[in-house]
Each structure stands twice: as structure tokens, then as C-alpha cells.
Amino acid sequence: MIESIAHHPLGNFPTPVQRLLNLERALGFQSLWIKRDDLSGPLGGGNKVRKLEYMFAAAAQADIKKTLFTIGPTGSNHVRATAVYGKASGFQVECLLFKQPPTDYSETNYRAICEHADQIYEVKRMETMFARYAYEQIKTTLGIGEERYFIPAGGSAPLGSVGYVKAVSELKSQIEEGTLPEPRFIFVPVGTCGTMAGLEVGVRLAGLQSRIVGVRVADRVVANTWAISRLVRRTLRLMGAVDSSNIHARSIELWHDDFGDGYAIPTEAGKRAVAMMAEHEGLTLENTYTGKAFAGLIHYIKVHGYEDEPMLFWHTYGTT
């Protein structure tokens, strides 16, 4: 199924899996692992590289659409990756951004976006960004705007999620090779839902028993179980799955307790998680996505008493 979907190679795959032995001892866990998608690409890692491989291929097939148009916050990993990899792949890149609370991490992303994008538009609010995005799509559809290939926020569309369906096949091979045990749970941050949707589809198609636990890092209007389940069903249909009727919001597990006061607003638990990962394993997290997600992993495991179970943290952060 997946082999029939065109993709444009961008990344370095498979990404490695490693055991977090020092954090196991510090946290009292028995089997804690990390999937290193921070190493996913030569021009910067993160979870967006896998998604963009499929979206860039679709854009390239639409010969007249050599301009990519995408959206996100000013510190967006997705917009950064689209701008950097899009420029390297020969596309013109236009970005529509809304302002997020500034952090060192978001400012680094913003500088990369400014360096690589051909055109940047900025608005103050997320709602305004989505309205403007819809307007630009309508103009192109009606033929009164320039031809563009539109990539939604986070690359979260069925075609982007295919990248994480393929990622689960990669993980399954690593399990079968004995690199790690099959995880009881796989933890991932959830912003625009595409990565989690791809993982959900992937474990179903690969026959793994692992349970995906999303840790919400964006507002509920964007990150919710209804949106994830809808994207799961759409991705299954794209891949030719006959029956997706058993996919519903109740089948999706989303952890809300580490979101804090808002998108990109650091939490104390998230900052501790970032510091622990750096101190014990020498790996970099940040406070918007992966710090909150790892804090959610810690809390989820301790609340449910799963310290003896094998757990995998899917590391989605990557800088240029």
C-alpha cells in the first residue's frame, strides 16, 4: 500500500532507537527507550521531515505548483522544516505565521524561517491565520490567486500522516531485530494531530500491540480526540483500508494534564523534564512540545503504575 504513494527522499532513515538507562535509574523505570527522530534529516531533524517527503512529492507532481504555502506559529518546527527543505528541493516557500510567546527555541526557528522562506506574512492571532489561509486557498481554487501547493499547519493531512505510518514499519523492524522490546506505550506530543494519527494507523497495519498515548501541547480546539480519529480514518482510506468504522474518538488516548496555561507557555514540569533529559542523557528537548510530552510520560506512568513496562518516547524535536 505505502509503496504506491510517491515520496521525495529528504531524511536519514531509519532513525536510531536507544535505551535511556540513566533516566531509568533516576525515575525508577525498568525499560525506557527513545526513538531519535531528532536525527531524521541532514538539514535538521524532527517529525516534519517524514511528512514533507510525501507532500513534496505531491507538489512536484503538480508541475505548475512550484510554490509551497504553509502556516504555523512564528516558532513552528513545521514551517522551519518546510522553508529549509523546500528551498533545498527547489520550491518557492511562502509562510503565514501567527505570533507565539517568544522563547530561545522559537526565536531560533523564526530566524531559520526568515532566512529560507521567500515570502512571510504575519498576523497576531491563530484564528486570523486560519481565516487568511482559507481565503488564500479559495483565491487559488477560483483562479484569481497564484498557483500554490497548500500544506496545512503541522503538515497534518492524510498524506503527511503516511510518513508516520511508514515510521511504525521502521520501528517494527527494529523490534524484530531485537533492538528494543515492543513498547507497552508509545508517547508523542500532539499539536496538529498528524504525527499521532500516523502512528495510530501504523500500529494497526503493522499488527503491533503498542498503545499510542498523545500528550496534548496545543489548545483543545486544535488537539482533540475527535480531530485525531477523523485524521486516522482519512489516512486509512488514503492507504486503501476497507474498514475504518472501529476508529472513533473514544479509541484515542490523549493526556491533557501537562498542557499548562497555553500553547508555547512553559510548565514547571516540562522544564524539569528538559533539564533531566539533558543532565542524564545529554539529549535536547524544548519547552513547547517535547518537554511537556516527556513530563506527560513521567506522570502517566507513575499515575497508572506502569514503571515495570517497556515505554518508548518518540522524540520529535530537531533544529537546523
C-alpha positions in Angstrom: 0.0 0.0 0.0 2.5 2.6 1.1 4.9 1.8 -1.7 2.4 3.0 -4.2 2.4 6.5 -2.7 5.0 8.8 -4.2 7.6 10.3 -1.9 10.5 12.7 -2.2 13.5 11.5 -0.2 14.6 14.0 2.4 15.6 12.2 5.6 18.1 9.8 7.1 16.2 6.7 7.9 15.9 4.5 9.9 16.4 6.8 12.9 18.0 5.1 15.8 16.4 3.8 19.0 18.3 3.9 22.2 17.7 2.9 25.8 17.6 5.7 28.4 19.5 3.8 31.1 20.4 6.8 33.2 16.8 8.1 33.2 15.6 4.7 34.1 17.6 4.7 37.3 16.7 8.3 38.1 12.9 7.7 37.6 12.7 4.2 38.9 11.5 2.8 35.5 12.5 -0.7 34.2 12.6 -0.2 30.4 12.6 3.3 28.9 13.5 3.9 25.2 13.6 6.9 22.8 13.1 7.0 19.1 15.5 9.6 17.7 13.6 11.5 15.1 15.6 14.5 16.2 18.2 12.9 13.8 15.7 12.5 10.9 17.3 14.8 8.3 20.6 16.3 7.2 19.2 19.9 7.2 17.6 19.5 10.6 15.7 16.7 12.3 12.2 16.5 13.9 9.0 14.8 13.0 8.2 17.1 10.0 10.8 15.5 7.7 8.8 12.3 7.3 5.6 14.2 6.5 7.2 16.5 4.0 8.7 13.6 1.9 5.1 12.8 0.8 3.9 16.3 0.5 6.8 17.5 -1.6 6.3 14.6 -3.9 2.7 15.6 -4.4 3.7 19.2 -5.0 6.3 18.1 -7.6 3.8 16.1 -9.5 1.6 19.2 -9.8 4.0 20.7 -12.3 2.6 24.2 -12.2 2.6 24.4 -8.4 6.2 25.2 -7.6 5.3 27.5 -4.7 4.6 25.9 -1.3 2.2 27.8 1.1 2.1 26.8 4.7 1.1 28.2 8.1 2.0 28.0 11.8 3.3 30.0 14.8 6.4 32.1 14.5 8.4 29.4 16.2 7.0 26.5 14.2 9.1 23.3 13.7 6.8 22.6 10.7 7.3 26.0 9.0 11.0 25.9 9.7 11.3 22.5 8.1 9.1 23.4 5.1 11.2 26.5 4.5 14.6 24.8 4.8 13.8 21.6 3.0 11.5 23.3 0.4 14.3 25.8 -0.6 16.8 22.9 -0.9 14.3 21.0 -3.0 13.8 23.8 -5.5 10.5 25.2 -4.3 9.5 28.8 -3.6 8.1 28.9 0.0 5.5 31.3 1.4 4.6 31.2 5.1 1.7 32.7 7.0 2.6 33.0 10.7 0.9 34.0 14.0 2.9 35.3 16.9 3.6 32.9 19.7 5.2 33.7 23.1 8.9 34.2 22.4 11.5 31.7 23.8 15.0 30.9 22.7 13.7 27.9 20.9 11.0 29.7 19.0 13.3 32.6 18.1 15.8 30.1 16.6 13.1 28.6 14.5 11.9 32.1 13.4 15.4 33.1 12.3 15.6 30.0 10.2 12.2 30.7 8.6 13.2 34.2 7.8 16.5 33.0 6.2 14.9 30.4 4.0 11.4 31.4 3.1 10.7 33.6 0.0 7.7 35.4 1.5 6.5 35.7 5.1 3.1 37.1 6.2 2.4 37.6 9.9 -0.8 38.1 11.9 -1.3 38.4 15.6 -3.8 35.6 16.3 -4.2 31.9 15.4 -7.8 32.4 14.4 -6.8 35.2 11.9 -4.2 32.9 10.4 -6.7 30.1 9.7 -9.1 32.5 8.2 -6.4 34.0 5.9 -5.2 30.5 5.0 -8.8 29.6 3.9 -9.0 32.8 1.9 -5.8 32.1 0.0 -6.9 28.6 -0.8 -10.2 30.0 -2.2 -8.4 32.5 -4.4 -6.2 29.8 -5.9 -9.2 27.5 -6.4 -11.1 30.2 -8.2 -8.1 31.1 -10.4 -7.7 34.6 -9.0 -4.6 33.9 -7.0 -1.2 32.4 -7.9 -0.8 28.7 -8.2 0.4 27.2 -4.9 0.6 23.8 -3.2 -1.0 24.3 0.2 0.5 22.4 3.2 -1.7 22.7 6.3 -0.5 23.5 9.8 2.0 20.9 11.1 1.8 19.0 7.8 -1.2 17.4 9.4 -3.1 15.8 6.5 -3.5 12.2 5.5 -0.6 12.4 3.0 1.7 13.8 5.8 0.5 11.2 8.3 1.6 8.5 5.8 5.2 9.4 6.9 4.4 8.1 10.4 2.6 5.0 9.1 5.9 4.2 7.4 7.8 5.1 10.6 5.9 2.4 12.5 7.1 -0.2 9.9 10.6 1.0 10.6 10.1 0.6 14.4 8.6 -2.9 13.9 11.8 -3.9 12.1 13.9 -2.6 15.0 11.7 -4.6 17.4 12.0 -7.8 15.3 15.8 -7.3 15.1 15.9 -7.2 18.9 17.0 -3.6 19.2 14.2 -2.9 21.7 11.2 -4.8 23.2 7.8 -4.0 21.8 6.7 -1.0 23.9 3.6 -1.2 26.0 3.0 2.5 25.3 4.5 5.0 22.8 4.3 8.6 23.9 4.3 11.5 21.4 3.4 15.2 21.7 0.2 16.2 20.0 -0.2 19.6 18.4 -1.9 19.5 15.0 -2.5 15.7 15.3 -0.8 14.4 12.2 2.0 12.5 13.8 -0.2 10.7 16.3 -2.7 9.9 13.6 0.1 8.3 11.5 1.3 6.3 14.5 -2.2 5.1 15.2 -2.7 3.9 11.7 0.8 2.4 11.7 0.4 0.2 14.7 -2.9 -1.1 13.4 -1.5 -2.0 10.0 1.8 -3.4 11.4 0.0 -5.6 13.9 1.8 -4.2 16.9 0.1 -4.2 20.3 1.6 -0.9 21.4 -0.7 1.7 22.6 -0.2 5.3 21.4 -0.5 8.0 24.1 -0.6 11.5 22.9 0.4 14.3 25.2 -1.5 17.5 24.3 0.6 20.5 23.7 -1.8 22.7 21.8 -5.2 24.2 22.6 -8.2 21.7 22.6 -9.7 23.4 19.5 -6.8 22.0 17.5 -5.6 19.0 19.5 -8.5 16.7 20.5 -9.5 13.1 20.1 -12.2 13.9 17.5 -9.6 15.5 15.2 -7.2 12.6 15.7 -9.8 9.9 15.0 -11.0 11.8 11.9 -7.5 12.0 10.5 -6.9 8.3 11.3 -9.9 7.4 9.3 -8.9 9.6 6.4 -5.3 8.2 6.4 -6.6 4.6 6.4 -8.8 5.4 3.4 -5.9 7.0 1.6 -3.9 3.8 2.1 -6.8 1.7 0.8 -8.0 0.3 4.0 -11.5 -1.1 3.6 -13.0 -0.7 7.0 -12.3 2.2 9.4 -15.6 2.0 11.3 -13.9 1.0 14.6 -12.0 4.2 14.7 -13.7 6.8 17.0 -12.7 9.4 19.5 -13.1 7.0 22.4 -10.4 4.8 21.0 -7.8 7.6 21.1 -5.8 8.2 24.3 -4.9 11.9 24.8 -3.2 13.1 28.1 -4.2 16.6 29.0 -2.6 17.2 32.4 0.7 18.6 31.2 -0.5 21.3 28.8 -0.3 24.1 31.4 -1.5 27.6 30.7 -1.4 27.6 27.0 0.5 26.8 23.8 4.2 27.5 24.0 3.9 28.6 27.6 6.4 26.6 29.6 5.4 24.5 32.6 7.5 23.8 35.6 7.2 20.0 35.0 8.1 20.5 31.4 11.2 22.5 32.3 12.2 19.8 34.8 11.8 17.2 32.0 14.0 19.2 29.7 16.7 19.5 32.4 16.5 15.8 33.3 17.0 14.7 29.7 19.9 17.0 29.3 21.5 16.0 32.6 21.1 12.3 32.5 21.2 11.5 28.7 22.8 14.6 27.1 19.8 14.9 24.7 17.9 18.2 23.9 14.2 18.7 24.5 12.4 22.1 24.4 9.5 23.6 26.4 6.8 23.8 23.8 6.4 20.2 22.6 8.9 17.6 23.7 9.5 18.9 27.3 5.7 18.8 28.0 5.4 15.4 26.3 8.2 13.8 28.3 6.7 15.3 31.5 3.4 13.7 30.5 5.2 10.4 30.0 6.6 10.5 33.5 3.2 11.5 35.1 1.2 9.0 33.1 3.5 6.1 34.0 3.5 7.0 37.7 -0.2 7.6 37.9 -1.0 4.3 36.3 1.8 2.3 37.9 3.5 1.1 34.7 7.0 1.6 35.9 7.9 -2.1 35.0 6.5 -1.9 31.5 8.6 -1.1 28.3 7.9 2.5 27.2 9.0 4.5 24.1 9.3 8.2 23.8 9.1 9.4 20.2 11.5 12.4 20.1 10.0 14.8 17.5 12.2 17.9 18.0 15.0 18.9 15.7 16.8 22.1 14.8 18.6 23.2 11.7 
